[in-house]
């Protein structure tokens, strides 16, 4: 054994919750490049996620169930919800 413990269920769920908007932002960037629409938003959102996730995981010492990582995940889900509302014409 290498002495590292397996991630808990909460850590796995928060990691999954973080991956979903990240992958959607990559898909949005591909769509934005193909249609030449919202390119700056798509690129900025992806770069913001990469920077913020790396910073929060560094401060949380790799614990994906840490409150800083949870706040980052919820922030990105909020951005995703606002983006969908904007596209639907609600906001």
C-alpha positions in Angstrom: 0.0 0.0 0.0 1.1 3.5 -0.6 -0.6 4.9 2.5 -3.2 7.0 0.7 -6.8 6.6 1.6 -9.5 6.1 -0.9 -11.7 9.2 -1.5 -14.9 9.3 0.4 -18.4 9.3 -1.2 -18.8 13.0 -0.5 -15.5 13.8 -2.2 -16.5 11.7 -5.2 -19.9 13.5 -5.5 -18.3 17.0 -5.3 -15.7 16.0 -7.8 -18.5 14.8 -10.2 -20.4 18.0 -9.5 -17.3 20.0 -10.5 -16.6 18.0 -13.7 -20.1 18.5 -15.2 -19.9 22.3 -15.7 -16.2 22.1 -16.6 -17.0 19.6 -19.5 -20.0 21.7 -20.5 -17.7 24.8 -20.8 -15.4 22.9 -23.0 -18.3 21.9 -25.2 -19.5 25.5 -25.2 -16.1 26.6 -26.3 -16.2 24.2 -29.2 -19.6 25.4 -30.2 -18.6 29.0 -29.9 -15.6 28.5 -32.1 -17.7 26.7 -34.8 -20.4 29.3 -34.8 -18.3 32.4 -33.9 -20.8 33.3 -31.2 -20.0 34.0 -27.5 -16.3 33.1 -28.0 -15.0 35.5 -25.3 -17.5 34.2 -22.8 -16.8 30.6 -23.5 -13.0 31.0 -23.4 -13.2 33.2 -20.3 -15.5 30.8 -18.4 -13.2 27.9 -19.2 -10.1 29.8 -18.1 -11.8 31.0 -15.0 -12.7 27.5 -14.0 -9.2 26.2 -14.6 -7.6 28.9 -12.5 -10.2 28.9 -9.7 -10.4 25.1 -9.4 -6.6 24.8 -9.3 -6.4 27.6 -6.7 -9.2 26.2 -4.4 -7.9 22.6 -4.6 -4.4 23.9 -3.7 -5.8 25.8 -0.7 -8.0 22.8 0.3 -5.0 20.5 0.0 -6.7 18.3 -2.5 -9.9 17.7 -0.5 -12.8 18.0 -3.0 -15.3 18.0 -0.1 -13.7 21.2 1.4 -16.0 24.2 1.8 -13.9 26.3 -0.6 -14.2 23.7 -3.4 -18.0 23.4 -2.7 -18.3 27.2 -3.0 -16.5 27.1 -6.3 -18.7 24.3 -7.6 -21.8 26.1 -6.6 -20.6 29.3 -8.2 -20.0 27.5 -11.5 -23.4 25.9 -11.4 -24.9 29.4 -10.8 -23.0 30.7 -13.9 -24.3 27.7 -15.9 -27.9 28.4 -14.7 -27.7 32.1 -15.6 -26.2 31.2 -19.0 -29.1 28.8 -19.7 -31.6 31.4 -18.5 -30.0 34.0 -20.8 -30.3 31.6 -23.8 -33.9 30.8 -23.0 -34.7 34.5 -22.7 -35.7 34.4 -19.0 -33.1 36.7 -17.6 
